[in-house]
């Protein structure tokens, strides 16, 4: 008589297991703060370092998808090369096998509820009793997460044990390994977790519903299924993100094909060398690790070639922003100085208009001349923040090339003034870029003073765009020095008036004291950015006019 399958208990177990995985990942991220992101960014200088970072970070985070998505973000931001990104993704696939070992060692050798229930109880009580400390709350979450993980595994295991006894594997049709491979892929795509798929595979293997060969095919499929998350993370992204995502697909698909071809050899290693023929669950964990190691051994040496191929398939379409230093030789200092000055004026123009567009005031500046960079007859190119940071680096590189040759003392001092202006423009751009969310949040407030503060900031930025347009497009005009001096005074006056208005609003109870710090900090960065922009423009006038009445530019 066929015993019924308790599908609800199985689904409950799967849900509890996934919840445990989610809680574990979340609590570890919060406990570690920025350290994991810092580690991935800092310790990926070579392929081998990238590989080891991928292994360690994934083993701790328990999520190869999370690590891979971080890698996509770093590649997209230009903080990691494609070669090293591929190495990290490879390491992540080895690190994710740690979960299979945890489940195989603890989930099937011990009475699960003997330690799962105490973990949930201790973790749950810790969330309430220790709620005053964020650190201890996250530790409690981590403890409870382990309990949920194993409790879910126990539910899945007991739900299939009875039905497994009535299943005669020899009577089942031979549908081939490709069906099981596809099942592993599909399960991982649906659950968005290869760890959960591996847990289900180990459960059905332990209960005898599938044999070792079928389970191995499903594990291989689970590895391939994780690429869907990475591919989705690259949709609509820049070419660098697509390159990294497709590299993961190539690596995991290639590893899967190699593993299928080498199944007899790997089974022999697991049975004869490791002696796990009598323990299929531990054998499956070993298989999971073994074939991922095999993939690393096969693909690690060809990472540079794979990266070059993907860069040809998905070429980086870089916006060329340099207009003056591009075709100027660094060997003639006087010519280089003039080219550098005009280039920084161009940088100033593009940066200011980029910020204006982010704040939604670009339309205000659309006059007959606005939209045309200094010295050009075509509209300004569409730029991103990453383009501006790269542009600043290119300007500095040109300056460094000029400095390597013999340069007149006067030219050197003038060039230093110009490069400080470039640095200040980039600094101010970053400040205003970071401030946008803070300032835009003021517009969503129902407090009238906050709404007025939002308008105040945007009006001041609009005035800055006006003066930048005039200086960048009429830099040869007489009298601009006086214009900039007067505008500097306006920046200072606006700062004082804003501080006074905040003091009055607090005294009159129009805003809470807790809100005034946010406003004052935003005003401080905004004013500093305005000062840096004005001082930069003063240094970029044709005579490189030194500012003796105002403080030196901040870098």
SULKA-V323572 format. One record per pair of residues at least 4 apart in sequence whose C-alpha atoms are under 6 Angstrom apart, sorted by the first residue. I is the first residue (numbers start at 1). GAP is how many residues later the second one is. Records with the same first field share a line. If there is no record, write none. Layout:
# SULKA-V323572
I=GAP  GAP
This chain:
# SULKA-V323572
2=164
3=160
5=158
6=153
8=4
10=146  149
13=139  142  143
14=138
16=132  136
17=132  135
20=125  128  129
23=4  122
24=118  121
25=36
27=111  115
29=4
35=4
38=4
39=4
43=6
44=5  6
47=37  40
50=34  37  38
51=36  37  40
53=4
54=4  34  37  38
55=36  37  39  40
57=4
58=4  5  6  34  37  38
59=36  37  39
64=28  32
68=21
72=4  169
74=5  6
75=4  5
76=164  165
83=221  224
94=198
97=192
100=4  185
101=4  184
102=4
103=4
104=177  178
112=4
113=4
116=31  34  35
118=4
119=4  24  25  28
120=4  24  27
123=17  18  20  21
125=4
126=4  14
127=4  10  13
131=6
141=4
148=4
157=46
160=4
161=46
164=43  44  45
180=37  38
181=36  37  40
184=34  37  38
185=36  37  40
188=4  5  6  9  34  37
189=36
194=28
201=4
202=4  79
204=5
205=5
220=36
224=28
227=22
230=15
231=14
234=7  8
237=4
239=75  77
242=4
243=67
248=4
249=4
250=4
255=40
259=4  32
268=4
269=4
270=4  6
271=4  5  6
276=7
280=4
286=4
296=4
310=4
311=4
322=4
324=15  19
325=14
330=6  72
333=4
336=4
344=78
345=127
347=4
350=4
356=5  6
357=4  5
366=4
371=8  9
372=6  7  8
373=7
374=98  99
383=4
387=4
411=4
421=115
423=132
424=108  131
425=108
428=101
429=4
436=4
442=8  9  12
443=8  11
468=4
469=4
470=4
471=4
490=4
505=4  5  6
506=4  5
523=4
532=4  21
539=5  6
540=4
